[in-house]
Amino acid sequence: MLQEDKIIALYCIVDDLLKGIGHCEPLSRKMSDSEVITTALVSALYFGGHQDNARGFMQMTGMVSRMLDKSNFCRRLHRLEGLLYSLFFQLGHYLKAMAGAAEYIVDSFPVAVCHNMRISRAKLLQGPQWRGYTASMRQYFYGVKVQVLTTANGIPVEFCFVPGREHDGVALCQLPLQVAAESRIYADNAYTHQQIEEMILQADGVELMVQRRANNKKQDEPWIRFIKQYMRKPIETAFSGIKALFPKKIHAVTAKGFLLKVVLFIIAFTFNKVF
């Protein structure tokens, strides 16, 4: 019962957010956009991204009485991709507005489309730009990096996808970084880029707190170094929570479908964390 109550609350939040951005749809539709999005989020939150299982659950419990068939549901969900991004960034905007000048954390995590031994047969993504390296795991992967900005509590408020090979310091420019002036954004040494740090500080009044490399001429005081290291823990916990929702292998037949499933996992984790 508690799970069903949470799903109903999730539907109400999604529906309110859609109304907040002035979203309209034909009244004659068999299934509303709110019901489609909620079902997709339920699949990410409870069924490892298996949307057919979520469809059956939502119909069996009576929460969606007029459920679309598998193919129509999939096509409808793909058409709502832009709306999903709007919902997430609207929620992130509310969280950042309430926080004001606050502390944030930025980092990335890899999502592989296949094992390294199957790269030559990969069809979802093709090209050397998707071959990346994860220094913390000391291993290569073939796929995308998800750049994520979270609050100090580990709640995602911004994210974007970049090719696996792209350096974090360069990929940082892909994020909007729309936070209040005098905020601080903590990052590991992979984001070391002096020009970008100065540009963000001068343009937006936001201080990028990057951990310094051992060979960096500009070293931090011990107490600043401790704070930078300590502040990174919530985002590592958030990444663990997002990856815990992943199945063993994310099944998709197109690159767009693959990224859409990753988006659903991130949004589902965020809604679960906030509400």
Backbone torsions as a table, in degrees:
resi	resn	phi	psi	omega
1	MET	NA	-39.4	-179.9
2	LEU	-62.6	-37.5	179.2
3	GLN	-64.4	-41.9	179.8
4	GLU	-66.5	-39.1	177.0
5	ASP	-61.2	-39.5	-179.7
6	LYS	-67.5	-38.2	178.9
7	ILE	-67.0	-40.2	177.5
8	ILE	-62.8	-42.0	177.6
9	ALA	-63.8	-38.0	178.2
10	LEU	-63.1	-43.1	178.2
11	TYR	-60.9	-43.8	-179.4
12	CYS	-62.3	-39.4	179.8
13	ILE	-66.7	-45.0	178.7
14	VAL	-61.3	-44.9	-178.9
15	ASP	-63.5	-40.9	178.6
16	ASP	-65.7	-40.1	179.0
17	LEU	-65.6	-37.8	177.6
18	LEU	-65.5	-40.9	177.1
19	LYS	-66.2	-33.3	-179.6
20	GLY	-65.4	-27.9	178.2
21	ILE	-98.1	9.5	176.6
22	GLY	72.9	30.2	-179.0
23	HIS	-73.1	131.5	179.1
24	CYS	-126.3	151.0	178.5
25	GLU	-151.3	159.0	-179.4
26	PRO	-60.8	136.8	-179.7
27	LEU	-70.7	-19.7	-177.5
28	SER	-80.4	-0.5	-177.9
29	ARG	-65.3	142.2	179.1
30	LYS	-68.0	-36.8	-177.0
31	MET	-136.9	128.1	-176.4
32	SER	-74.5	161.3	177.4
33	ASP	-62.9	-35.6	177.9
34	SER	-60.9	-40.1	179.9
35	GLU	-69.8	-38.6	178.3
36	VAL	-64.1	-48.0	-178.8
37	ILE	-64.9	-42.8	179.3
38	THR	-61.8	-43.5	178.4
39	THR	-61.4	-41.5	178.6
40	ALA	-64.4	-40.5	178.6
41	LEU	-68.8	-35.4	176.1
42	VAL	-63.7	-38.5	178.2
43	SER	-62.9	-38.1	180.0
44	ALA	-74.2	-34.6	-173.7
45	LEU	-81.7	-35.1	-172.4
46	TYR	-122.3	-17.2	-172.6
47	PHE	-124.0	21.6	176.5
48	GLY	60.2	27.6	178.8
49	GLY	86.7	1.5	179.4
50	HIS	-79.9	98.1	-173.0
51	GLN	-69.8	-28.7	178.7
52	ASP	-66.1	-38.2	176.9
53	ASN	-65.9	-39.9	178.7
54	ALA	-66.5	-38.9	177.2
55	ARG	-59.4	-46.8	179.8
56	GLY	-63.3	-40.0	179.9
57	PHE	-65.7	-46.1	-178.4
58	MET	-64.0	-35.3	179.5
59	GLN	-76.2	-39.9	-178.5
60	MET	-65.3	-38.0	-179.3
61	THR	-81.6	-7.3	178.2
62	GLY	81.9	7.4	-179.9
63	MET	-74.3	-26.2	171.6
64	VAL	-131.1	106.2	-174.3
65	SER	-79.7	-31.4	-177.8
66	ARG	-114.3	75.9	-176.2
67	MET	-79.9	137.8	175.2
68	LEU	-70.9	154.7	175.2
69	ASP	-73.2	172.9	-170.5
70	LYS	-57.8	-49.0	-175.6
71	SER	-69.2	-42.1	179.5
72	ASN	-66.3	-37.0	177.4
73	PHE	-63.7	-44.1	-179.3
74	CYS	-63.2	-45.7	179.4
75	ARG	-63.9	-41.2	179.7
76	ARG	-63.8	-42.5	-179.9
77	LEU	-63.7	-40.0	178.9
78	HIS	-64.2	-34.6	178.1
79	ARG	-70.3	-20.2	-178.5
80	LEU	-94.4	10.7	-177.1
81	GLU	-56.8	-47.8	179.6
82	GLY	-61.8	-35.6	179.8
83	LEU	-68.0	-34.7	177.4
84	LEU	-63.0	-44.2	176.8
85	TYR	-60.8	-42.3	-179.9
86	SER	-61.5	-41.4	179.2
87	LEU	-62.0	-45.6	-178.2
88	PHE	-64.0	-47.7	-176.5
89	PHE	-71.4	-25.7	173.3
90	GLN	-67.1	-44.4	177.0
91	LEU	-62.8	-43.2	177.7
92	GLY	-61.5	-37.6	177.7
93	HIS	-62.3	-42.6	178.5
94	TYR	-62.4	-43.7	-178.7
95	LEU	-65.0	-41.1	-180.0
96	LYS	-70.7	-34.9	178.5
97	ALA	-66.0	-39.8	179.3
98	MET	-69.6	-32.6	-177.5
99	ALA	-77.0	-30.5	-176.9
100	GLY	67.2	-143.4	175.8
101	ALA	-70.7	111.4	-172.5
102	ALA	-142.7	-174.5	179.7
103	GLU	-106.1	137.7	-179.4
104	TYR	-132.1	166.3	179.7
105	ILE	-132.0	138.2	177.2
106	VAL	-123.4	139.4	177.4
107	ASP	-165.2	176.8	179.6
108	SER	-134.6	156.3	172.4
109	PHE	-137.9	146.8	-176.9
110	PRO	-85.5	147.9	172.1
111	VAL	-129.7	110.7	-177.1
112	ALA	-85.9	142.6	177.0
113	VAL	-90.0	-17.4	179.0
114	CYS	-163.8	169.7	174.4
115	HIS	-72.2	155.3	-177.5
116	ASN	-57.8	-36.1	-177.7
117	MET	-69.0	-13.4	-178.9
118	ARG	-107.8	12.8	-177.4
119	ILE	-59.4	-40.3	-177.3
120	SER	-64.9	-21.0	-179.4
121	ARG	-104.0	2.9	-177.7
122	ALA	-65.9	135.7	-179.6
123	LYS	-114.7	-23.9	-178.4
124	LEU	-66.7	-45.1	179.7
125	LEU	-131.0	140.1	-179.7
126	GLN	-139.8	131.1	178.6
127	GLY	134.5	152.7	-178.2
128	PRO	-67.5	-18.6	-177.9
129	GLN	-68.2	-15.8	-178.8
130	TRP	-89.7	-5.3	-179.9
131	ARG	-88.7	110.4	-177.1
132	GLY	-120.5	175.4	-179.1
133	TYR	-132.8	131.8	177.5
134	THR	-104.1	109.1	-174.9
135	ALA	-66.1	-39.0	-177.5
136	SER	-64.7	-33.0	179.6
137	MET	-96.8	-9.9	-179.1
138	ARG	54.8	48.7	179.3
139	GLN	-150.8	154.0	176.6
140	TYR	-88.1	157.0	175.9
141	PHE	-146.2	162.3	179.9
142	TYR	-123.7	105.8	-177.1
143	GLY	167.6	-139.8	-176.2
144	VAL	-120.2	159.4	168.9
145	LYS	-105.2	138.7	175.9
146	VAL	-104.9	111.5	176.3
147	GLN	-85.2	125.1	-174.2
148	VAL	-129.3	135.6	171.7
149	LEU	-110.1	124.3	179.9
150	THR	-121.3	163.8	171.6
151	THR	-73.4	176.7	178.9
152	ALA	-65.3	-18.2	178.5
153	ASN	-92.2	1.6	177.8
154	GLY	85.7	24.5	178.2
155	ILE	-97.4	118.3	179.8
156	PRO	-62.5	135.2	177.1
157	VAL	-124.9	-16.5	175.5
158	GLU	-148.9	149.3	173.3
159	PHE	-158.4	161.4	174.2
160	CYS	-157.6	163.1	178.2
161	PHE	-106.7	139.5	173.8
162	VAL	-136.0	156.7	176.4
163	PRO	-58.6	149.7	-175.9
164	GLY	-57.5	-29.1	-176.8
165	ARG	-80.4	-19.5	-173.1
166	GLU	-65.9	133.2	-178.7
167	HIS	-70.0	141.9	-177.7
168	ASP	-59.4	-37.8	-179.0
169	GLY	-62.4	-35.4	177.4
170	VAL	-79.2	-39.9	-178.2
171	ALA	-65.3	-20.8	179.2
172	LEU	-57.4	-31.4	-179.5
173	CYS	-69.4	-14.3	179.5
174	GLN	-77.8	-21.2	178.7
175	LEU	-81.2	143.3	178.2
176	PRO	-62.8	-37.2	-177.0
177	LEU	51.2	45.2	179.7
178	GLN	-88.0	78.3	178.6
179	VAL	-119.2	162.6	-177.4
180	ALA	-65.5	150.7	177.1
181	ALA	-59.8	151.1	-178.2
182	GLU	72.6	11.0	173.5
183	SER	-79.3	163.7	176.4
184	ARG	-123.9	136.4	177.9
185	ILE	-117.8	117.6	-178.2
186	TYR	-91.5	139.5	-177.5
187	ALA	-148.6	157.0	177.6
188	ASP	-83.3	-179.8	-172.7
189	ASN	-70.0	-9.2	176.3
190	ALA	-67.2	-19.3	-178.6
191	TYR	-95.6	14.9	178.9
192	THR	-63.1	114.9	179.1
193	HIS	-162.7	96.7	-172.0
194	GLN	-57.9	-41.0	-178.0
195	GLN	-65.8	-41.0	179.6
196	ILE	-67.5	-39.6	177.5
197	GLU	-58.1	-47.9	-178.4
198	GLU	-67.6	-37.4	-178.9
199	MET	-65.2	-44.2	180.0
200	ILE	-65.7	-39.4	-179.3
201	LEU	-67.4	-43.1	-178.2
202	GLN	-73.8	-39.4	-175.5
203	ALA	-79.1	-40.9	-172.3
204	ASP	-117.2	-7.4	-178.0
205	GLY	69.8	25.9	-178.8
206	VAL	-109.9	130.3	-177.2
207	GLU	-94.1	123.0	177.7
208	LEU	-92.1	111.3	-175.9
209	MET	-95.8	89.9	-176.1
210	VAL	-97.6	135.6	174.5
211	GLN	-66.6	133.8	-176.2
212	ARG	-83.9	141.4	174.5
213	ARG	-70.8	159.8	-177.9
214	ALA	-64.2	-30.3	-178.0
215	ASN	-94.7	7.6	-179.8
216	ASN	-74.4	133.1	-179.5
217	LYS	-68.0	-28.3	-179.3
218	LYS	-96.9	93.4	-177.9
219	GLN	-96.2	149.1	179.8
220	ASP	-86.7	159.4	171.3
221	GLU	-66.5	153.4	-178.0
222	PRO	-54.3	-39.7	-177.4
223	TRP	-71.3	-32.9	175.7
224	ILE	-70.3	-38.9	178.3
225	ARG	-62.4	-39.4	178.5
226	PHE	-65.4	-42.8	-179.6
227	ILE	-63.4	-43.8	-180.0
228	LYS	-61.5	-40.4	179.8
229	GLN	-70.8	-40.6	-178.7
230	TYR	-67.0	-38.2	-175.6
231	MET	-69.3	-13.6	-177.7
232	ARG	-83.0	-11.5	-174.6
233	LYS	-63.0	-42.6	-178.5
234	PRO	-59.9	-36.7	-177.6
235	ILE	-73.1	-30.4	175.5
236	GLU	-67.3	-37.2	175.7
237	THR	-66.2	-39.3	178.8
238	ALA	-63.7	-43.1	178.7
239	PHE	-62.7	-38.3	177.5
240	SER	-64.0	-38.9	178.7
241	GLY	-66.7	-39.6	178.9
242	ILE	-67.2	-46.1	-178.5
243	LYS	-66.6	-26.6	178.3
244	ALA	-65.0	-23.1	177.8
245	LEU	-80.4	-19.5	-177.3
246	PHE	-66.6	143.9	167.9
247	PRO	-76.3	179.0	178.4
248	LYS	-61.8	-36.8	177.2
249	LYS	-141.6	127.8	178.0
250	ILE	-78.2	112.7	-177.3
251	HIS	-85.3	127.0	176.4
252	ALA	-157.7	151.2	-179.9
253	VAL	-105.0	-10.5	176.3
254	THR	-135.0	157.9	177.5
255	ALA	-62.3	-38.7	179.0
256	LYS	-62.7	-42.0	178.4
257	GLY	-66.0	-36.2	177.8
258	PHE	-62.8	-49.1	-179.7
259	LEU	-65.9	-34.9	179.2
260	LEU	-62.3	-39.5	178.3
261	LYS	-66.8	-39.3	176.9
262	VAL	-63.3	-41.0	176.6
263	VAL	-58.4	-43.5	-179.6
264	LEU	-63.4	-38.6	178.0
265	PHE	-63.7	-42.7	-179.4
266	ILE	-65.9	-45.7	-179.0
267	ILE	-66.0	-42.0	179.3
268	ALA	-61.6	-42.7	177.7
269	PHE	-62.4	-42.4	-178.8
270	THR	-63.9	-47.2	179.0
271	PHE	-61.7	-40.3	-180.0
272	ASN	-65.9	-35.8	-179.0
273	LYS	-73.0	-39.4	-176.3
274	VAL	-77.3	-44.2	-172.0
275	PHE	-108.4	NA	NA
